[in-house]
Amino acid sequence: MDPRILDRLRCPVCGEPLAEATAGTTSALRCPRRHSFDIARQGYVNLLAGRAPHVGDSAEMVAARADFLAAGHYDLISAALSEAATEAVGRLPTPDVGAYPLVVDAGAGTGRYLGAVLAALPDAVGLALDVSKPALRRAARAHPRAAAALADTWQRLPLADASTAVLLNVFAPRNGPEFHRVLDPAGTLLVVTPDTAHLAELVDALGLLRVDPDKADRVSGSLGAHFTLASSAVHRAELTMTRPEVATLVGMGPSAWHTDPAALDTRLGALPEPVRVTMAVRLDVLRPR
């Protein structure tokens, strides 16, 4: 693991620094109090303190997401995050002080967005945090300068105070107090959420979950005590997809847990091809109070 990442990690049990230790073919991270956390052969480290109350996305959902993102449908999100992250780093007093070069993606999924941001920041290193092991197997390989760790974003994050320069949060839970604790005072939080028009054409046609019309207010409520909103913008695009790609899109999101597969197949078969769908997401740029 890159020492610029390892130096900022903390033991989830006692909060002490972690160091890499190897015994034979087994690698782990250990703290001075001898708490040990195995590094999986797929490259991610398990930094959970106890069991998480949920296991995150399944292997099928992660595979669907990887296929869909690889087709480029959400590249607009990657581009918007990369631009915002570059601007955030440009605001730092100097590039060699504070929390830079660490970029953290809380709820990283496959790590595609973190990889895009790291590609735009050639001096940065990245850490993908997620509770899904199938997702982390992919996130660990998302970029040569990225590492991945199993962590529940609702719990205390396994990071030192003020250790992070840029924190990404894309379609993922938001832990305002912890995000504030780990961000450098000069750092930036980038939050991506679905706008009300997101996938609107599919909601009625396929019986998908609707975007909460109060989503923006809920995001503000969950973060407003710790962050100020610097800017907010909606990014829209029309996606042109095949029916199988639409099925993949459904399979990678929350509707996968709530949609009857047989009914979904029937409704998919009735869609005219190509299927045109609106992608509409909000990117909020927030700074610590």
Buried (B, 14 or more C-beta within 10 A) or exposed (E): BBEBBBBBBBBBBEEBBBBEEEEEEEBBBBBEEEBBBEBBEBBBBBBBBEEBEEEBBBEEBBBBBBBBBEBEBBEBBBEBBBEBBBBBBEEBEEBEEBBBBBBBBBBBBBBBBBBBBBEBBEEBBBBBBBBBBBBBBBBBBBBEBBBBBBBBBBBBBBBBBBBBBBBBBBBBEBBBEBBBBBBBEBBBBBBBBBBBBBBBBBBEBBBBBEBEEEBBEEBBEBBBEBBEBBEBEEBEBEBEBEBEBBBBBBBBBEBBEEBEEEEBEEBBEEBEEEBEBBBBBBBBBBBBE
